[in-house]
Amino acid sequence: MIKLVFILIIYAIFISLGGIDSLLGVAWPEMAREFGVAQSSAGVISMTIGTCTIISSLQAQRITKKVGIGKLVLVSMFLTAIGLMGFAFSRHFFLLIFMALR
């Protein structure tokens, strides 16, 4: 039973960390108007997120061995929360790009 609960928690964490990136597509039309940038500027943010995802994926095994899975997931969730807060409160397009580095 404990294994099932643990697997469900990991699954929920996985979904919550990955689902955030897809929300950009839904919110971007309004964000583009607010920031005064072209619709195609969302590509810059998506490419930044994608590049960081690739880099972190390539380093995941090394970091997991070094700090452990629990700490890695905790730090990842913390950085995701910071990125979301940055997206929510940013007033400039370049700050969005910086927050996408999370």
C-alpha positions in Angstrom: 0.0 0.0 0.0 2.8 2.4 0.8 4.4 1.7 -2.5 1.2 2.6 -4.3 0.9 5.9 -2.4 4.5 6.7 -3.2 4.0 6.0 -6.9 0.9 8.2 -6.9 2.8 11.0 -5.3 5.6 10.7 -7.8 3.1 10.6 -10.7 1.4 13.8 -9.4 4.8 15.5 -9.1 5.7 14.5 -12.6 2.4 15.8 -14.1 2.6 19.1 -12.1 6.2 19.7 -13.3 5.5 19.0 -16.9 2.0 20.6 -17.2 3.2 24.0 -16.5 5.0 24.5 -19.8 1.9 23.8 -21.8 0.0 26.6 -20.1 2.1 29.2 -22.0 0.2 28.4 -25.2 -3.1 29.1 -23.6 -2.1 32.4 -21.9 0.2 33.7 -24.6 -2.3 35.7 -26.8 -3.2 37.9 -23.8 0.4 38.1 -22.5 1.7 39.1 -26.0 -0.8 42.0 -26.0 0.2 43.1 -22.5 3.9 43.0 -23.2 3.6 44.5 -26.7 5.4 41.7 -28.5 4.6 39.6 -31.5 2.8 36.3 -31.2 5.9 34.6 -32.5 7.8 35.7 -29.4 6.3 32.8 -27.5 8.8 30.7 -29.6 11.7 32.3 -27.8 10.3 31.3 -24.4 9.4 27.8 -25.6 12.9 27.3 -27.0 14.4 28.5 -23.7 12.2 26.1 -21.8 13.1 23.3 -24.2 16.8 23.9 -24.1 16.8 24.0 -20.3 14.8 20.8 -20.3 17.3 19.0 -22.5 20.2 20.3 -20.4 18.6 19.2 -17.2 17.7 15.8 -18.7 21.3 15.2 -19.7 22.5 16.1 -16.2 19.7 14.3 -14.3 21.6 11.0 -13.6 24.7 12.8 -12.4 22.7 15.1 -10.1 20.5 12.3 -8.8 23.6 10.3 -7.8 25.1 13.4 -6.1 22.1 14.7 -4.1 19.5 11.9 -4.2 16.1 11.8 -5.8 14.2 13.4 -2.9 16.3 16.5 -2.8 16.3 16.7 -6.6 12.5 16.6 -6.8 12.2 19.2 -3.9 14.6 21.6 -5.6 12.9 21.1 -8.9 9.5 21.9 -7.5 10.9 24.9 -5.7 12.5 26.2 -8.9 9.2 25.6 -10.8 7.3 27.6 -8.2 9.8 30.4 -8.5 9.4 30.3 -12.3 5.6 30.4 -12.0 5.7 33.3 -9.6 8.0 35.1 -12.0 5.7 34.5 -14.9 2.8 35.7 -12.9 4.4 39.0 -11.7 6.8 39.9 -14.5 6.3 43.2 -16.2 8.8 42.7 -19.0 9.2 40.2 -21.8 12.9 39.6 -21.0 12.0 38.8 -17.4 9.8 36.0 -18.8 12.8 34.6 -20.6 14.8 34.7 -17.5 12.1 32.9 -15.5 11.9 30.3 -18.2 15.5 29.3 -17.2 14.2 27.7 -14.1 
